[in-house]
Amino acid sequence: MFKRCAEYINCQRQSFKKCLFPVDSLKLPAQEKQEYKRYLENLRYQNSMMDSNYNSGRIEGVIEGRMEGRIEEKIEIAKKMKAAGITNEVIQQVTGLTKDEIDSEL
């Protein structure tokens, strides 16, 4: 009966209130009721883990993108400064890029 109950639950990241066929756990025998509760707790835990992993991965991606954008911006500023005839030492002080980065990018 427990396996049959589990089939009715759509566990693909939907809330338990939106089950396709709600299961009346009060009608289950005691052991199956415990197994069903444990099953629901496991689903809640899995959903929680998926949500937190998704959010942390998304945040890491945003941070990484911003950092890459800042480096690209510094390189563009360095290119403009170099074109204006400013020395590498001044470019290093203004942009924070190293001498190797300036030489390799310009």
ABEGO torsion letter per residue (X at the ends): XAAAAAAABBABGBBAAABABBBBAAABBAAAAAAAAAAAAAAAAAAAAAAAAAAAAAAAAAAAAAAAAAAAAAAAAAAAAAAAGBBAAAAAAAAGBBAAAAAAAX
